[in-house]
Structures are given as structure tokens and as C-alpha cells.
């Protein structure tokens, strides 16, 4: 998996052009995505990593 891309079934985020982070969180039915605290922690860690790398 690309180091600047993270995805689960209904959630994706990636770095675009080393200048912005895109986040997509929606189910196939158009509902909001429910994340566990563990998933949120992993996402936060990845966001912090990317922010430090590209800032």
C-alpha cells in the first residue's frame, strides 16, 4: 500500500500533490461512517505523520 494512502471499507484518505490531505468517509448507502476509537487513533497517527512530513 502507498505510504501516503490509507483505506478501510468506507473510509479513505490520501496526500494529494504533497500539499493537501483528502478524506472520504461515506458508506455505499450514503450514510456517515462509524469509526471505533482504535480506528480514529490510527487515523490521527497517520494524519500527524503526514503533516510533519509535508509541512
CHARMM internal coordinates of N, CA and C (Angstrom, degrees):
IC EDIT
DIST 1 N 1 CA 1.4625
DIST 1 CA 1 C 1.5267
ANGL 1 N 1 CA 1 C 108.83
DIST 1 C 2 N 1.2953
ANGL 1 CA 1 C 2 N 115.52
DIHE 1 N 1 CA 1 C 2 N 142.74
DIST 2 N 2 CA 1.4627
ANGL 1 C 2 N 2 CA 121.85
DIHE 1 CA 1 C 2 N 2 CA 179.11
DIST 2 CA 2 C 1.5187
ANGL 2 N 2 CA 2 C 109.94
DIHE 1 C 2 N 2 CA 2 C -58.96
DIST 2 C 3 N 1.3337
ANGL 2 CA 2 C 3 N 116.93
DIHE 2 N 2 CA 2 C 3 N 139.87
DIST 3 N 3 CA 1.4648
ANGL 2 C 3 N 3 CA 120.78
DIHE 2 CA 2 C 3 N 3 CA -178.41
DIST 3 CA 3 C 1.5202
ANGL 3 N 3 CA 3 C 112.53
DIHE 2 C 3 N 3 CA 3 C -66.31
DIST 3 C 4 N 1.3258
ANGL 3 CA 3 C 4 N 117.59
DIHE 3 N 3 CA 3 C 4 N -20.21
DIST 4 N 4 CA 1.4593
ANGL 3 C 4 N 4 CA 121.83
DIHE 3 CA 3 C 4 N 4 CA -178.63
DIST 4 CA 4 C 1.5223
ANGL 4 N 4 CA 4 C 111.54
DIHE 3 C 4 N 4 CA 4 C -111.15
DIST 4 C 5 N 1.3279
ANGL 4 CA 4 C 5 N 116.47
DIHE 4 N 4 CA 4 C 5 N 34.04
DIST 5 N 5 CA 1.4532
ANGL 4 C 5 N 5 CA 122.44
DIHE 4 CA 4 C 5 N 5 CA 179.36
DIST 5 CA 5 C 1.5239
ANGL 5 N 5 CA 5 C 108.09
DIHE 4 C 5 N 5 CA 5 C -145.75
DIST 5 C 6 N 1.3325
ANGL 5 CA 5 C 6 N 116.43
DIHE 5 N 5 CA 5 C 6 N 133.67
DIST 6 N 6 CA 1.4555
ANGL 5 C 6 N 6 CA 121.19
DIHE 5 CA 5 C 6 N 6 CA 176.82
DIST 6 CA 6 C 1.5222
ANGL 6 N 6 CA 6 C 107.57
DIHE 5 C 6 N 6 CA 6 C -135.94
DIST 6 C 7 N 1.3483
ANGL 6 CA 6 C 7 N 116.66
DIHE 6 N 6 CA 6 C 7 N 135.27
DIST 7 N 7 CA 1.4616
ANGL 6 C 7 N 7 CA 119.46
DIHE 6 CA 6 C 7 N 7 CA -177.33
DIST 7 CA 7 C 1.5185
ANGL 7 N 7 CA 7 C 111.16
DIHE 6 C 7 N 7 CA 7 C -148.06
DIST 7 C 8 N 1.3341
ANGL 7 CA 7 C 8 N 115.07
DIHE 7 N 7 CA 7 C 8 N 142.10
DIST 8 N 8 CA 1.4611
ANGL 7 C 8 N 8 CA 123.24
DIHE 7 CA 7 C 8 N 8 CA 166.83
DIST 8 CA 8 C 1.5269
ANGL 8 N 8 CA 8 C 106.19
DIHE 7 C 8 N 8 CA 8 C -121.02
DIST 8 C 9 N 1.3231
ANGL 8 CA 8 C 9 N 118.21
DIHE 8 N 8 CA 8 C 9 N -167.09
DIST 9 N 9 CA 1.4688
ANGL 8 C 9 N 9 CA 120.16
DIHE 8 CA 8 C 9 N 9 CA -178.56
DIST 9 CA 9 C 1.5278
ANGL 9 N 9 CA 9 C 113.08
DIHE 8 C 9 N 9 CA 9 C -58.83
DIST 9 C 10 N 1.3380
ANGL 9 CA 9 C 10 N 117.51
DIHE 9 N 9 CA 9 C 10 N -44.27
DIST 10 N 10 CA 1.4719
ANGL 9 C 10 N 10 CA 121.67
DIHE 9 CA 9 C 10 N 10 CA -174.12
DIST 10 CA 10 C 1.5235
ANGL 10 N 10 CA 10 C 113.89
DIHE 9 C 10 N 10 CA 10 C -118.69
DIST 10 C 11 N 1.3138
ANGL 10 CA 10 C 11 N 117.51
DIHE 10 N 10 CA 10 C 11 N 8.15
DIST 11 N 11 CA 1.4570
ANGL 10 C 11 N 11 CA 121.17
DIHE 10 CA 10 C 11 N 11 CA -173.83
DIST 11 CA 11 C 1.5251
ANGL 11 N 11 CA 11 C 108.68
DIHE 10 C 11 N 11 CA 11 C -135.36
DIST 11 C 12 N 1.3246
ANGL 11 CA 11 C 12 N 115.81
DIHE 11 N 11 CA 11 C 12 N 135.50
DIST 12 N 12 CA 1.4666
ANGL 11 C 12 N 12 CA 120.36
DIHE 11 CA 11 C 12 N 12 CA 174.70
DIST 12 CA 12 C 1.5159
ANGL 12 N 12 CA 12 C 109.09
DIHE 11 C 12 N 12 CA 12 C -144.08
DIST 12 C 13 N 1.3091
ANGL 12 CA 12 C 13 N 115.35
DIHE 12 N 12 CA 12 C 13 N 145.92
DIST 13 N 13 CA 1.4652
ANGL 12 C 13 N 13 CA 120.36
DIHE 12 CA 12 C 13 N 13 CA 172.74
DIST 13 CA 13 C 1.5177
ANGL 13 N 13 CA 13 C 107.85
DIHE 12 C 13 N 13 CA 13 C -148.54
DIST 13 C 14 N 1.3246
ANGL 13 CA 13 C 14 N 114.97
DIHE 13 N 13 CA 13 C 14 N 148.51
DIST 14 N 14 CA 1.4505
ANGL 13 C 14 N 14 CA 120.01
DIHE 13 CA 13 C 14 N 14 CA -177.15
DIST 14 CA 14 C 1.5151
ANGL 14 N 14 CA 14 C 109.98
DIHE 13 C 14 N 14 CA 14 C -158.35
DIST 14 C 15 N 1.3317
ANGL 14 CA 14 C 15 N 115.08
DIHE 14 N 14 CA 14 C 15 N 160.44
DIST 15 N 15 CA 1.4599
ANGL 14 C 15 N 15 CA 122.19
DIHE 14 CA 14 C 15 N 15 CA 176.37
DIST 15 CA 15 C 1.5204
ANGL 15 N 15 CA 15 C 107.36
DIHE 14 C 15 N 15 CA 15 C -92.38
DIST 15 C 16 N 1.3107
ANGL 15 CA 15 C 16 N 115.33
DIHE 15 N 15 CA 15 C 16 N 131.84
DIST 16 N 16 CA 1.4616
ANGL 15 C 16 N 16 CA 122.00
DIHE 15 CA 15 C 16 N 16 CA -179.60
DIST 16 CA 16 C 1.5225
ANGL 16 N 16 CA 16 C 109.31
DIHE 15 C 16 N 16 CA 16 C -112.29
DIST 16 C 17 N 1.3267
ANGL 16 CA 16 C 17 N 116.60
DIHE 16 N 16 CA 16 C 17 N 120.78
DIST 17 N 17 CA 1.4760
ANGL 16 C 17 N 17 CA 122.85
DIHE 16 CA 16 C 17 N 17 CA 176.36
DIST 17 CA 17 C 1.5263
ANGL 17 N 17 CA 17 C 113.44
DIHE 16 C 17 N 17 CA 17 C 54.03
DIST 17 C 18 N 1.3151
ANGL 17 CA 17 C 18 N 116.97
DIHE 17 N 17 CA 17 C 18 N 28.27
DIST 18 N 18 CA 1.4713
ANGL 17 C 18 N 18 CA 122.51
DIHE 17 CA 17 C 18 N 18 CA 179.79
DIST 18 CA 18 C 1.5350
ANGL 18 N 18 CA 18 C 112.70
DIHE 17 C 18 N 18 CA 18 C 54.32
DIST 18 C 19 N 1.3544
ANGL 18 CA 18 C 19 N 116.70
DIHE 18 N 18 CA 18 C 19 N 24.60
DIST 19 N 19 CA 1.4621
ANGL 18 C 19 N 19 CA 118.91
DIHE 18 CA 18 C 19 N 19 CA -177.39
DIST 19 CA 19 C 1.5258
ANGL 19 N 19 CA 19 C 114.28
DIHE 18 C 19 N 19 CA 19 C -133.35
DIST 19 C 20 N 1.3347
ANGL 19 CA 19 C 20 N 117.12
DIHE 19 N 19 CA 19 C 20 N -11.99
DIST 20 N 20 CA 1.4605
ANGL 19 C 20 N 20 CA 119.09
DIHE 19 CA 19 C 20 N 20 CA 179.78
DIST 20 CA 20 C 1.5249
ANGL 20 N 20 CA 20 C 109.84
DIHE 19 C 20 N 20 CA 20 C -154.61
DIST 20 C 21 N 1.3260
ANGL 20 CA 20 C 21 N 114.45
DIHE 20 N 20 CA 20 C 21 N 159.22
DIST 21 N 21 CA 1.4580
ANGL 20 C 21 N 21 CA 121.10
DIHE 20 CA 20 C 21 N 21 CA 177.44
DIST 21 CA 21 C 1.5210
ANGL 21 N 21 CA 21 C 108.07
DIHE 20 C 21 N 21 CA 21 C -113.35
DIST 21 C 22 N 1.3105
ANGL 21 CA 21 C 22 N 115.95
DIHE 21 N 21 CA 21 C 22 N 128.35
DIST 22 N 22 CA 1.4608
ANGL 21 C 22 N 22 CA 122.36
DIHE 21 CA 21 C 22 N 22 CA 177.10
DIST 22 CA 22 C 1.5201
ANGL 22 N 22 CA 22 C 108.14
DIHE 21 C 22 N 22 CA 22 C -101.90
DIST 22 C 23 N 1.3331
ANGL 22 CA 22 C 23 N 116.32
DIHE 22 N 22 CA 22 C 23 N 137.01
DIST 23 N 23 CA 1.4547
ANGL 22 C 23 N 23 CA 121.89
DIHE 22 CA 22 C 23 N 23 CA 178.40
DIST 23 CA 23 C 1.5252
ANGL 23 N 23 CA 23 C 108.39
DIHE 22 C 23 N 23 CA 23 C -129.74
DIST 23 C 24 N 1.3281
ANGL 23 CA 23 C 24 N 115.76
DIHE 23 N 23 CA 23 C 24 N 129.53
DIST 24 N 24 CA 1.4648
ANGL 23 C 24 N 24 CA 121.70
DIHE 23 CA 23 C 24 N 24 CA 176.97
DIST 24 CA 24 C 1.5200
ANGL 24 N 24 CA 24 C 107.11
DIHE 23 C 24 N 24 CA 24 C -125.79
DIST 24 C 25 N 1.3254
ANGL 24 CA 24 C 25 N 116.84
DIHE 24 N 24 CA 24 C 25 N 120.02
DIST 25 N 25 CA 1.4693
ANGL 24 C 25 N 25 CA 121.61
DIHE 24 CA 24 C 25 N 25 CA -178.30
DIST 25 CA 25 C 1.5176
ANGL 25 N 25 CA 25 C 109.07
DIHE 24 C 25 N 25 CA 25 C -138.35
DIST 25 C 26 N 1.3272
ANGL 25 CA 25 C 26 N 115.95
DIHE 25 N 25 CA 25 C 26 N 92.91
DIST 26 N 26 CA 1.4629
ANGL 25 C 26 N 26 CA 121.06
DIHE 25 CA 25 C 26 N 26 CA 179.90
DIST 26 CA 26 C 1.5334
ANGL 26 N 26 CA 26 C 107.63
DIHE 25 C 26 N 26 CA 26 C -156.94
DIST 26 C 27 N 1.3118
ANGL 26 CA 26 C 27 N 116.55
DIHE 26 N 26 CA 26 C 27 N 140.49
DIST 27 N 27 CA 1.4603
ANGL 26 C 27 N 27 CA 119.81
DIHE 26 CA 26 C 27 N 27 CA 178.62
DIST 27 CA 27 C 1.5279
ANGL 27 N 27 CA 27 C 109.83
DIHE 26 C 27 N 27 CA 27 C -78.99
DIST 27 C 28 N 1.3092
ANGL 27 CA 27 C 28 N 116.50
DIHE 27 N 27 CA 27 C 28 N 168.53
DIST 28 N 28 CA 1.4691
ANGL 27 C 28 N 28 CA 120.84
DIHE 27 CA 27 C 28 N 28 CA 177.93
DIST 28 CA 28 C 1.5215
ANGL 28 N 28 CA 28 C 111.41
DIHE 27 C 28 N 28 CA 28 C -62.53
DIST 28 C 29 N 1.3306
ANGL 28 CA 28 C 29 N 116.90
DIHE 28 N 28 CA 28 C 29 N -23.59
DIST 29 N 29 CA 1.4610
ANGL 28 C 29 N 29 CA 121.40
DIHE 28 CA 28 C 29 N 29 CA 178.66
DIST 29 CA 29 C 1.5354
ANGL 29 N 29 CA 29 C 111.97
DIHE 28 C 29 N 29 CA 29 C -87.61
DIST 29 C 30 N 1.3376
ANGL 29 CA 29 C 30 N 117.57
DIHE 29 N 29 CA 29 C 30 N -1.52
DIST 30 N 30 CA 1.4508
ANGL 29 C 30 N 30 CA 121.16
DIHE 29 CA 29 C 30 N 30 CA 179.43
DIST 30 CA 30 C 1.5177
ANGL 30 N 30 CA 30 C 114.16
DIHE 29 C 30 N 30 CA 30 C 87.91
DIST 30 C 31 N 1.3162
ANGL 30 CA 30 C 31 N 116.92
DIHE 30 N 30 CA 30 C 31 N 11.01
DIST 31 N 31 CA 1.4617
ANGL 30 C 31 N 31 CA 121.43
DIHE 30 CA 30 C 31 N 31 CA -179.92
DIST 31 CA 31 C 1.5230
ANGL 31 N 31 CA 31 C 110.94
DIHE 30 C 31 N 31 CA 31 C -89.40
DIST 31 C 32 N 1.3330
ANGL 31 CA 31 C 32 N 116.87
DIHE 31 N 31 CA 31 C 32 N 159.55
DIST 32 N 32 CA 1.4572
ANGL 31 C 32 N 32 CA 119.73
DIHE 31 CA 31 C 32 N 32 CA 175.06
DIST 32 CA 32 C 1.5302
ANGL 32 N 32 CA 32 C 110.06
DIHE 31 C 32 N 32 CA 32 C -63.93
DIST 32 C 33 N 1.3129
ANGL 32 CA 32 C 33 N 116.02
DIHE 32 N 32 CA 32 C 33 N 152.78
DIST 33 N 33 CA 1.4643
ANGL 32 C 33 N 33 CA 121.82
DIHE 32 CA 32 C 33 N 33 CA 179.39
DIST 33 CA 33 C 1.5221
ANGL 33 N 33 CA 33 C 109.39
DIHE 32 C 33 N 33 CA 33 C -87.24
DIST 33 C 34 N 1.3152
ANGL 33 CA 33 C 34 N 116.50
DIHE 33 N 33 CA 33 C 34 N 133.88
DIST 34 N 34 CA 1.4604
ANGL 33 C 34 N 34 CA 122.12
DIHE 33 CA 33 C 34 N 34 CA 175.38
DIST 34 CA 34 C 1.5298
ANGL 34 N 34 CA 34 C 107.96
DIHE 33 C 34 N 34 CA 34 C -97.38
DIST 34 C 35 N 1.3441
ANGL 34 CA 34 C 35 N 115.69
DIHE 34 N 34 CA 34 C 35 N 126.00
DIST 35 N 35 CA 1.4571
ANGL 34 C 35 N 35 CA 121.75
DIHE 34 CA 34 C 35 N 35 CA -178.79
DIST 35 CA 35 C 1.5239
ANGL 35 N 35 CA 35 C 110.23
DIHE 34 C 35 N 35 CA 35 C -116.30
DIST 35 C 36 N 1.3172
ANGL 35 CA 35 C 36 N 116.03
DIHE 35 N 35 CA 35 C 36 N 140.53
DIST 36 N 36 CA 1.4635
ANGL 35 C 36 N 36 CA 120.12
DIHE 35 CA 35 C 36 N 36 CA 174.35
DIST 36 CA 36 C 1.5289
ANGL 36 N 36 CA 36 C 108.75
DIHE 35 C 36 N 36 CA 36 C -76.35
DIST 36 C 37 N 1.3079
ANGL 36 CA 36 C 37 N 116.18
DIHE 36 N 36 CA 36 C 37 N 164.14
DIST 37 N 37 CA 1.4663
ANGL 36 C 37 N 37 CA 119.82
DIHE 36 CA 36 C 37 N 37 CA 177.55
DIST 37 CA 37 C 1.5259
ANGL 37 N 37 CA 37 C 110.51
DIHE 36 C 37 N 37 CA 37 C -61.85
DIST 37 C 38 N 1.3148
ANGL 37 CA 37 C 38 N 118.14
DIHE 37 N 37 CA 37 C 38 N -35.91
DIST 38 N 38 CA 1.4648
ANGL 37 C 38 N 38 CA 121.29
DIHE 37 CA 37 C 38 N 38 CA 177.72
DIST 38 CA 38 C 1.5294
ANGL 38 N 38 CA 38 C 110.97
DIHE 37 C 38 N 38 CA 38 C -64.60
DIST 38 C 39 N 1.3287
ANGL 38 CA 38 C 39 N 117.04
DIHE 38 N 38 CA 38 C 39 N -41.03
DIST 39 N 39 CA 1.4612
ANGL 38 C 39 N 39 CA 120.27
DIHE 38 CA 38 C 39 N 39 CA 177.67
DIST 39 CA 39 C 1.5256
ANGL 39 N 39 CA 39 C 111.01
DIHE 38 C 39 N 39 CA 39 C -65.19
DIST 39 C 40 N 1.3241
ANGL 39 CA 39 C 40 N 116.50
DIHE 39 N 39 CA 39 C 40 N -41.76
DIST 40 N 40 CA 1.4633
ANGL 39 C 40 N 40 CA 120.50
DIHE 39 CA 39 C 40 N 40 CA 178.81
DIST 40 CA 40 C 1.5241
ANGL 40 N 40 CA 40 C 110.36
DIHE 39 C 40 N 40 CA 40 C -62.45
DIST 40 C 41 N 1.3096
ANGL 40 CA 40 C 41 N 116.77
DIHE 40 N 40 CA 40 C 41 N -41.52
DIST 41 N 41 CA 1.4674
ANGL 40 C 41 N 41 CA 120.66
DIHE 40 CA 40 C 41 N 41 CA 178.79
DIST 41 CA 41 C 1.5293
ANGL 41 N 41 CA 41 C 110.83
DIHE 40 C 41 N 41 CA 41 C -61.28
DIST 41 C 42 N 1.3163
ANGL 41 CA 41 C 42 N 117.42
DIHE 41 N 41 CA 41 C 42 N -43.85
DIST 42 N 42 CA 1.4639
ANGL 41 C 42 N 42 CA 121.08
DIHE 41 CA 41 C 42 N 42 CA 178.52
DIST 42 CA 42 C 1.5303
ANGL 42 N 42 CA 42 C 110.85
DIHE 41 C 42 N 42 CA 42 C -63.05
DIST 42 C 43 N 1.3220
ANGL 42 CA 42 C 43 N 116.42
DIHE 42 N 42 CA 42 C 43 N -43.73
DIST 43 N 43 CA 1.4672
ANGL 42 C 43 N 43 CA 121.12
DIHE 42 CA 42 C 43 N 43 CA 178.49
DIST 43 CA 43 C 1.5276
ANGL 43 N 43 CA 43 C 110.51
DIHE 42 C 43 N 43 CA 43 C -62.18
DIST 43 C 44 N 1.3098
ANGL 43 CA 43 C 44 N 117.33
DIHE 43 N 43 CA 43 C 44 N -44.00
DIST 44 N 44 CA 1.4628
ANGL 43 C 44 N 44 CA 120.97
DIHE 43 CA 43 C 44 N 44 CA 179.10
DIST 44 CA 44 C 1.5291
ANGL 44 N 44 CA 44 C 111.12
DIHE 43 C 44 N 44 CA 44 C -61.33
DIST 44 C 45 N 1.3186
ANGL 44 CA 44 C 45 N 116.45
DIHE 44 N 44 CA 44 C 45 N -42.64
DIST 45 N 45 CA 1.4634
ANGL 44 C 45 N 45 CA 120.02
DIHE 44 CA 44 C 45 N 45 CA 178.81
DIST 45 CA 45 C 1.5273
ANGL 45 N 45 CA 45 C 110.88
DIHE 44 C 45 N 45 CA 45 C -61.24
DIST 45 C 46 N 1.3317
ANGL 45 CA 45 C 46 N 116.43
DIHE 45 N 45 CA 45 C 46 N -42.64
DIST 46 N 46 CA 1.4644
ANGL 45 C 46 N 46 CA 120.66
DIHE 45 CA 45 C 46 N 46 CA 179.13
DIST 46 CA 46 C 1.5265
ANGL 46 N 46 CA 46 C 110.88
DIHE 45 C 46 N 46 CA 46 C -65.72
DIST 46 C 47 N 1.3387
ANGL 46 CA 46 C 47 N 117.76
DIHE 46 N 46 CA 46 C 47 N -41.49
DIST 47 N 47 CA 1.4652
ANGL 46 C 47 N 47 CA 120.77
DIHE 46 CA 46 C 47 N 47 CA 178.07
DIST 47 CA 47 C 1.5215
ANGL 47 N 47 CA 47 C 111.95
DIHE 46 C 47 N 47 CA 47 C -62.77
DIST 47 C 48 N 1.3156
ANGL 47 CA 47 C 48 N 116.57
DIHE 47 N 47 CA 47 C 48 N -41.52
DIST 48 N 48 CA 1.4689
ANGL 47 C 48 N 48 CA 120.49
DIHE 47 CA 47 C 48 N 48 CA 177.90
DIST 48 CA 48 C 1.5257
ANGL 48 N 48 CA 48 C 110.11
DIHE 47 C 48 N 48 CA 48 C -64.06
DIST 48 C 49 N 1.3361
ANGL 48 CA 48 C 49 N 116.50
DIHE 48 N 48 CA 48 C 49 N -43.67
DIST 49 N 49 CA 1.4676
ANGL 48 C 49 N 49 CA 120.97
DIHE 48 CA 48 C 49 N 49 CA 178.45
DIST 49 CA 49 C 1.5304
ANGL 49 N 49 CA 49 C 110.73
DIHE 48 C 49 N 49 CA 49 C -57.69
DIST 49 C 50 N 1.3336
ANGL 49 CA 49 C 50 N 116.52
DIHE 49 N 49 CA 49 C 50 N -49.39
DIST 50 N 50 CA 1.4573
ANGL 49 C 50 N 50 CA 120.36
DIHE 49 CA 49 C 50 N 50 CA -179.04
DIST 50 CA 50 C 1.5280
ANGL 50 N 50 CA 50 C 111.98
DIHE 49 C 50 N 50 CA 50 C -65.07
DIST 50 C 51 N 1.3405
ANGL 50 CA 50 C 51 N 116.45
DIHE 50 N 50 CA 50 C 51 N -39.95
DIST 51 N 51 CA 1.4627
ANGL 50 C 51 N 51 CA 119.72
DIHE 50 CA 50 C 51 N 51 CA 179.43
DIST 51 CA 51 C 1.5192
ANGL 51 N 51 CA 51 C 110.73
DIHE 50 C 51 N 51 CA 51 C -61.29
DIST 51 C 52 N 1.3109
ANGL 51 CA 51 C 52 N 117.11
DIHE 51 N 51 CA 51 C 52 N -43.96
DIST 52 N 52 CA 1.4702
ANGL 51 C 52 N 52 CA 119.85
DIHE 51 CA 51 C 52 N 52 CA 179.03
DIST 52 CA 52 C 1.5219
ANGL 52 N 52 CA 52 C 111.79
DIHE 51 C 52 N 52 CA 52 C -66.48
DIST 52 C 53 N 1.3230
ANGL 52 CA 52 C 53 N 117.42
DIHE 52 N 52 CA 52 C 53 N -35.63
DIST 53 N 53 CA 1.4565
ANGL 52 C 53 N 53 CA 121.01
DIHE 52 CA 52 C 53 N 53 CA -178.95
DIST 53 CA 53 C 1.5216
ANGL 53 N 53 CA 53 C 112.47
DIHE 52 C 53 N 53 CA 53 C -69.59
DIST 53 C 54 N 1.3249
ANGL 53 CA 53 C 54 N 117.85
DIHE 53 N 53 CA 53 C 54 N -39.91
DIST 54 N 54 CA 1.4660
ANGL 53 C 54 N 54 CA 120.51
DIHE 53 CA 53 C 54 N 54 CA -170.79
DIST 54 CA 54 C 1.5207
ANGL 54 N 54 CA 54 C 114.83
DIHE 53 C 54 N 54 CA 54 C -106.39
DIST 54 C 55 N 1.2877
ANGL 54 CA 54 C 55 N 118.52
DIHE 54 N 54 CA 54 C 55 N -3.71
DIST 55 N 55 CA 1.4643
ANGL 54 C 55 N 55 CA 120.34
DIHE 54 CA 54 C 55 N 55 CA -178.98
DIST 55 CA 55 C 1.4998
ANGL 55 N 55 CA 55 C 110.49
DIHE 54 C 55 N 55 CA 55 C -68.72
END
COOR INIT
IC SEED 1 N 1 CA 1 C
IC BUILD
